[in-house]
């Protein structure tokens, strides 16, 4: 496996330069796009039940609550990435709050490459994450699929403020997957993988 094939997140700058159909910009979260998903409270009852109930909570409501928590963590992780890419640095961002060191490795590499090249991003991507699976266990895991739209997320030369030329064959909208694990009460993004598949 080449270093390019191992690239799994961030801007995939190295991949853009070496693969014909490489992804130019990889996802980042937009809190505004998914603000409603971050509300994990699903209990709409404000009064106690007049009679005791022996019916357990609906499985679907439990799944919905878990899904909302996963989407919120995923969205927060990418919101922090968007901020980091906008200044080519993870300093003073919330990247570590919902992203593990393993997932941060590729992001930090991208930021280093961008910093050396004098590049930052402007604008924001549009994300559309969906939880595919949540699995219980000692360490609960979740899988998220997403369609990333980088139309308005532009790699820019910091000095000239002009867009950096990128291959016209790159995917502007593409599929991405993420793996998350629940550490205590917090869902953490552990892996991000861009797919060479349009969406």
C-alpha positions as CSV (number, residue, x, y, z in Angstrom):
1,X,0.0,0.0,0.0
2,X,1.4,3.4,-1.0
3,X,1.4,6.5,1.2
4,X,-1.2,7.9,-1.2
5,X,-3.5,4.9,-0.7
6,X,-3.1,5.2,3.1
7,X,-4.4,8.8,3.0
8,X,-7.7,8.8,4.7
9,X,-8.8,12.3,5.7
10,X,-8.1,15.9,5.3
11,X,-7.4,17.7,2.1
12,X,-5.6,14.8,0.4
13,X,-3.1,17.3,-1.1
14,X,-0.6,14.6,-1.9
15,X,-3.2,12.5,-3.5
16,X,-4.4,15.3,-5.7
17,X,-0.9,15.6,-7.1
18,X,-0.4,11.9,-7.7
19,X,-3.8,10.4,-8.7
20,X,-5.9,11.3,-11.7
21,X,-9.2,11.0,-9.9
22,X,-8.0,12.1,-6.5
23,X,-10.2,13.9,-4.0
24,X,-9.0,17.5,-3.8
25,X,-10.7,18.5,-0.6
26,X,-12.1,16.1,2.0
27,X,-15.0,16.8,4.2
28,X,-15.3,19.1,7.2
29,X,-18.3,19.7,9.4
30,X,-20.7,22.5,9.2
31,X,-22.5,23.0,12.5
32,X,-25.1,25.1,10.8
33,X,-26.0,22.3,8.4
34,X,-26.7,19.8,11.1
35,X,-27.5,21.9,14.2
36,X,-30.8,20.1,14.6
37,X,-28.9,16.7,14.8
38,X,-26.9,17.7,17.8
39,X,-29.9,17.8,20.0
40,X,-29.8,14.4,21.7
41,X,-32.7,15.0,24.0
42,X,-35.7,13.0,22.7
43,X,-37.8,13.0,25.8
44,X,-40.8,15.3,25.2
45,X,-42.6,14.4,28.4
46,X,-42.6,17.1,31.0
47,X,-45.0,15.4,33.5
48,X,-44.5,12.0,35.3
49,X,-46.7,9.2,34.1
50,X,-49.9,8.9,36.3
51,X,-49.4,5.2,36.5
52,X,-46.2,3.1,36.6
53,X,-45.3,1.5,33.3
54,X,-43.5,-1.7,32.7
55,X,-43.0,-1.2,29.0
56,X,-39.3,-0.7,28.1
57,X,-38.2,2.3,26.0
58,X,-38.8,1.8,22.3
59,X,-35.8,0.3,20.6
60,X,-36.2,2.9,17.8
61,X,-36.1,5.8,20.2
62,X,-32.9,4.4,21.8
63,X,-31.3,4.0,18.3
64,X,-32.4,7.5,17.3
65,X,-30.8,9.0,20.4
66,X,-27.6,7.1,19.7
67,X,-27.6,8.2,16.1
68,X,-28.1,11.9,17.1
69,X,-25.1,11.6,19.5
70,X,-22.9,10.1,16.7
71,X,-23.9,12.7,14.2
72,X,-23.2,15.5,16.7
73,X,-19.7,14.1,17.4
74,X,-19.0,13.7,13.7
75,X,-20.2,17.2,12.9
76,X,-18.3,18.8,15.7
77,X,-15.1,17.0,14.6
78,X,-15.5,18.3,11.1
79,X,-16.4,21.8,12.3
80,X,-13.0,21.8,14.1
81,X,-11.3,20.5,11.0
82,X,-12.8,23.3,8.9
83,X,-11.4,25.8,11.3
84,X,-8.0,24.1,11.2
85,X,-7.8,24.0,7.4
86,X,-8.8,27.7,7.2
87,X,-5.6,28.6,9.0
88,X,-3.4,25.5,8.2
89,X,-3.0,24.8,11.9
90,X,-4.9,22.8,14.5
91,X,-3.8,25.2,17.3
92,X,-6.6,26.7,19.3
93,X,-9.2,24.4,17.7
94,X,-11.4,21.7,19.2
95,X,-10.0,18.9,17.1
96,X,-9.1,16.7,20.0
97,X,-12.5,16.8,21.6
98,X,-14.1,14.4,19.2
99,X,-11.2,13.1,17.1
100,X,-8.6,10.5,18.2
101,X,-4.9,10.8,17.6
102,X,-5.1,8.0,15.0
103,X,-7.6,10.0,12.9
104,X,-5.7,13.3,13.6
105,X,-2.5,11.9,12.1
106,X,-3.6,12.4,8.5
107,X,-5.2,15.8,9.3
108,X,-2.0,17.0,10.9
109,X,0.0,15.8,7.9
110,X,-2.3,17.8,5.6
111,X,-2.0,20.9,7.7
112,X,1.8,20.7,7.7
113,X,1.8,20.4,3.9
114,X,-0.6,23.3,3.6
115,X,1.5,25.4,6.0
116,X,4.7,24.8,4.1
117,X,2.9,25.6,0.8
118,X,1.4,28.8,2.1
119,X,-2.1,27.5,1.6
120,X,-5.4,27.7,3.5
121,X,-9.0,26.9,2.8
122,X,-11.9,29.4,2.3
123,X,-15.6,28.7,2.5
124,X,-17.0,25.5,3.8
125,X,-18.0,22.1,2.6
126,X,-21.5,20.7,2.8
127,X,-21.9,17.4,4.5
128,X,-24.8,15.0,4.7
129,X,-23.9,12.3,7.2
130,X,-26.1,9.3,7.9
131,X,-25.5,6.7,10.6
132,X,-25.3,3.2,9.0
133,X,-24.7,1.1,12.1
134,X,-24.3,1.5,15.9
135,X,-22.9,-1.6,17.7
136,X,-23.0,-2.1,21.4
137,X,-20.3,-3.8,23.5
138,X,-17.5,-2.8,25.9
139,X,-16.6,0.0,23.5
140,X,-19.7,0.9,21.3
141,X,-18.9,1.7,17.7
142,X,-20.7,3.5,14.9
143,X,-20.3,3.8,11.2
144,X,-21.3,7.0,9.3
145,X,-21.5,7.5,5.6
146,X,-21.4,10.9,4.1
147,X,-21.7,12.8,0.8
148,X,-19.2,15.6,0.8
149,X,-19.8,18.6,-1.4
150,X,-16.6,20.7,-1.7
151,X,-18.0,23.1,-4.3
152,X,-17.6,26.1,-2.0
153,X,-14.6,24.9,0.0
154,X,-11.6,26.3,-1.9
155,X,-7.9,25.6,-1.4
156,X,-6.4,29.1,-1.6
157,X,-2.9,30.7,-1.7
158,X,-2.7,32.6,1.6
159,X,-0.6,35.4,0.2
160,X,-2.4,36.1,-3.1
161,X,-5.8,35.1,-1.9
162,X,-6.3,33.3,-5.2
163,X,-7.6,29.7,-5.6
164,X,-4.9,27.0,-6.0
165,X,-5.3,25.3,-9.4
166,X,-6.4,21.7,-8.9
167,X,-7.0,18.8,-11.4
168,X,-10.3,19.2,-13.2
169,X,-10.8,15.4,-13.0
170,X,-11.0,15.5,-9.2
171,X,-14.3,14.6,-7.5
172,X,-16.2,17.6,-6.2
173,X,-18.9,15.5,-4.5
174,X,-17.8,12.2,-3.2
175,X,-18.7,9.4,-0.7
176,X,-16.8,9.3,2.6
177,X,-17.1,6.9,5.6
178,X,-16.2,7.4,9.2
179,X,-15.8,5.1,12.2
180,X,-16.5,6.3,15.7
181,X,-16.1,4.7,19.2
182,X,-17.8,5.7,22.4
183,X,-15.2,6.5,25.0
184,X,-17.1,6.9,28.3
185,X,-19.9,9.3,27.4
186,X,-18.2,10.8,24.3
187,X,-18.3,9.6,20.7
188,X,-14.8,9.9,19.1
189,X,-14.0,9.8,15.4
190,X,-11.3,7.1,15.0
191,X,-11.1,6.8,11.2
192,X,-12.0,8.8,8.1
193,X,-11.9,7.4,4.7
194,X,-12.6,9.2,1.4
195,X,-13.9,6.9,-1.3
196,X,-13.2,7.5,-5.0
197,X,-16.9,7.4,-5.7
198,X,-19.1,10.3,-6.7
199,X,-22.4,11.0,-4.9
